[in-house]
Amino acid sequence: NTLEEAQGEVARLRQMLAEGCRGETEIERRVRLFNELFDELDRDKSGFLEAKELTAVIAHVNGPAWAEMSAEERKEEADFFIATYDDDVEDKKLEKAEFCTFFMDSMG
């Protein structure tokens, strides 16, 4: 019985490690990662992501092609990216819910 209890405890600890030692579900993990990413990108802490704050994300989406683009092409890509996810295209910035749509799309 003691061996079975020890094996059960090891299995429980392995599961905790697999979930990030927080007992997180996959959804909770994604929400936490999303919030951490948004807060890191929102350098001015405005609660919105402007084009300049999204540069790294847009470059990642474009992959190696980003390095080959001219400044004008990069601006066009940034405008397209924001227009794709911005519900209020006029403000040219993404609020947390809009960025969440991109985040969830990118995670599959």
N, C-alpha and C positions, 0 to 999 in steps of 0.2 A: 504494500500500500504506500509506503514512503517513497519508493522508486517511482510509482505512478504519479504521486503528488509532485515530485521533483520534475518529472518529465512534463507534466502539465504546466508547471511554473516556467520552465524553459520555453515551452511553446508560447505561453502568454507573453513572455519578455521578447521573444523573437517577433511576435506580431506587433508589439509596441514599437520596437525599433523600425520595423517596416513602415509603420504609420508615422514616423518622425518623432517618436517618444512622446507624443502629445495625445495619443488616443484619437487622432484625427481620422475622419472618413476621407475618401477621395475628394468629395465635394468640399469639405471643410479645408482640406489642403489647398485646393485650387483657389478658394476664396481668400485664404491667407496669402498665398503667393500673389494673387491679383492685387490685393491691398498693398502689399509690400512694394510691388513693382510700380503701381500708380504713385505711391508716396515718394518713391525714389525719383521717378521721372518728373514729378511736379516740383521742380527746384525752387520756384518762387512761392510755393505753398498757396497758390491762388484757388485751388480746387478744380482747376482746368488744365488741360495739356494743350499748349500752343504748338505751332509747327516747330519752333526751335527746340522745344522739349521732346518732340517726337522724332527728331533726326535719327537717333540710334535705332529706334523701332523701324522706321521707314527704310533705313539702310539695311537692316537685317532682313526685312521682307524682300528687298530687291536683290540681296545676295551680292555676288561679285560684280554684277552689272553696275552697282552704285558707284564704284570707284571709277568706272569709265564714263559716267555721266557728267555733262557740263553743269555749271551752276544753274542755268535756266532749266535744264532737264530735271535736276533735283528739285527745284521749286515746283515744277509741274507735277512731279511724283508726290510731293508733299501735299499740294493742293488736291490732287486726286484722292489720296489716302484720307485726308480730312473730309472731303466731300462724300466719300463712301460711307463713313461712320458718323458724321455730324448731322444730327437731326435738324439743327438750326444752322444751315450752311452759311448764313450771314456772319456769324460771330467767328468762324474759322478757328474754333478750338473745340476740344472734346471734353465733355464732363465725364465723371466717373462711369455713369451708366453707359454712355456711348463707347468709351474705351473698353468697357466690359464686353460689349458685343464683339469687338475685334479680338480681345483676349480669348473668349470662348471659341470663336471661329478658328483661331490659330492653334488651340489645344485639341481640336477634333472632337 
